[in-house]
Amino acid sequence: MKYLLTRTALLGFALTTWLPAEIAKPAIAEAKDTAPDPKSKELETLAAENKLEAERLTQATNAMRAEVTKLKLEREMFTEKLALEAAKRQASLQDELAKMEAEKDKLAEEGELSKVRAEKLTNDLKSVQNESAIEITRLQNDIARIEISDKRSKFADSKPVFLKNPLKENGALVISDRRIPLNGVITEATADYVTSRIQYWDNKDREMPIFLVIDSSPGGSVMAGYRILKAMESSDAPVYVVVKSFAASMAAAITTLAKDSYAYPNAVILHHQISAMVMAQLNLTEQREFHEESERWWARLGKPVASKMGITPDEFIKKMYAHSSNGNWSEFGEQAKDLKWVNHIVNGIDETSFTKDPDTIEAPKTSRPIALSEDIDASGHPFVWLPRLNPMDVYFLYNSDGYYRMR
């Protein structure tokens, strides 16, 4: 197309140059009158071709313009379509955002509503819990009141009475809660139990008396009994022994050698020589050594008792056998007082420490922690095995019927 345009332009330029309008017109006019000039014919041909080419160029140009216009229109249409799509998308997004905002607002409202409902349920639950707690507290208070009332009914209104001189003029002995039971066979465990309590009560009050109460004791280990005696002597607070039923052998020695002692008129106190149960075969030398050891113990226990009675140990032994062929010298309370085995005879004992219902507590253990169990021998006689003694120790107890035995 460029070529055609160039060629046409040249033809147009040539015609304009070579044939001015003023000349061309007369020439054409003259040509009508004359025979056709070949050159003129060529010019006409060229002019016709030029016109045709110009027409073609115009057509081509028009086609191009039409194509350009079409393309512009298509571009504008495409732009419009894009704008329309963008507008649609924008509108869709706006709709989606609006829906999301609406959903968000709806969820927020539902959340607030749920929160309010939850708070209401929580408050309702707290209210129910508070009501339940109040009711439970009321019931617990009722139970506690009943339990406390029941417990209170098991205690006496009186309190333990503490007297430096516990023996009243009417012959009644007043015992406070500074009380230690001493019952059954005296063993090392018994000594542990008694001495620790003597030391405790002495540390608590060094003036008020401590009471060692013997319901019934046949005696027992001389070593254990001697520990009890020394604890009694070492105590600043006086330790008084009280015999209600029976005190024999080591228990009798503890009663007689106490700073002060008390007994019922019908209480029995029994003194005898140290006797030992030997369950093994001993040769003469061993027998002599064993006898000498027993003599040394008798000097430590029998001599102080005889001294308090105002007689010698030998005279004490003679009197034992004068009263009984087996040497077991027993006396009731009044006679024991005359012999200075006990210091006072009482008509009654006021146990002021017993302020709790005895049915609600365990019975006190007589000797702790060892409990002796009874058995039956081949002959059908009941007996108990005594605990094994420490080396150099002997039993000092009343055992006339062989009830107490050693392995």
Secondary structure, 3 states (H helix, E strand, C coil): CHHHHHHHHHHHHHHHHHCCHHHHHHHHHHHHHCCCCHHHHHHHHHHHHHHHHHHHHHHHHHHHHHHHHHHHHHHHHHHHHHHHHHHHHHHHHHHHHHHHHHHHHHHHHHHHHHHHHHHHHHHHHHHHHHHHHHHHHHHHHHHHHHHHHHHHHCECCCCCCCCCCCECCCCEEEECCCEEECCCCECHHHHHHHHHHHHHHHHHCCCCCEEEEEEEECEEEHHHHHHHHHHHHHCCCCEEEEEEEEEECHHHHHHHCCCEEEECCCCEEEECCCCCCCCCCCCHHHHHHHHHHHHHHHHHHHHHHHHHHCCCHHHHHHHHHHHCCCCCEEEEHHHHHHCCCCCEECCEEEECCCCECHHHCCCCCCCCCCCCCEEECCCCCEEEECCCCCCCCCEEECCCCCCEECC
